[in-house]
Amino acid sequence: MHPLRRAVEINKRLFVAVLYLLPG
């Protein structure tokens, strides 16, 4: 797997986690 694609996958998970943890 390309490192860039893996970074994108990690970014998506982090983004979802941040949205989930944000109030509201």
C-alpha positions as CSV (number, residue, x, y, z in Angstrom):
1,M,0.0,0.0,0.0
2,H,1.2,3.5,-0.8
3,P,2.4,5.5,2.2
4,L,0.3,8.4,1.0
5,R,-2.9,6.3,0.9
6,R,-2.2,5.0,4.3
7,A,-1.7,8.5,5.6
8,V,-5.1,9.5,4.0
9,E,-6.8,6.6,5.8
10,I,-5.3,7.6,9.1
11,N,-6.3,11.2,8.5
12,K,-9.9,10.1,7.7
13,R,-10.0,8.2,11.0
14,L,-8.6,11.0,13.0
15,F,-11.0,13.5,11.4
16,V,-14.0,11.2,12.2
17,A,-12.7,10.8,15.8
18,V,-12.4,14.6,16.2
19,L,-15.9,15.2,14.9
20,Y,-17.2,12.5,17.1
21,L,-15.5,13.9,20.2
22,L,-16.5,17.5,19.5
23,P,-19.5,18.7,21.5
24,G,-22.8,18.8,19.6
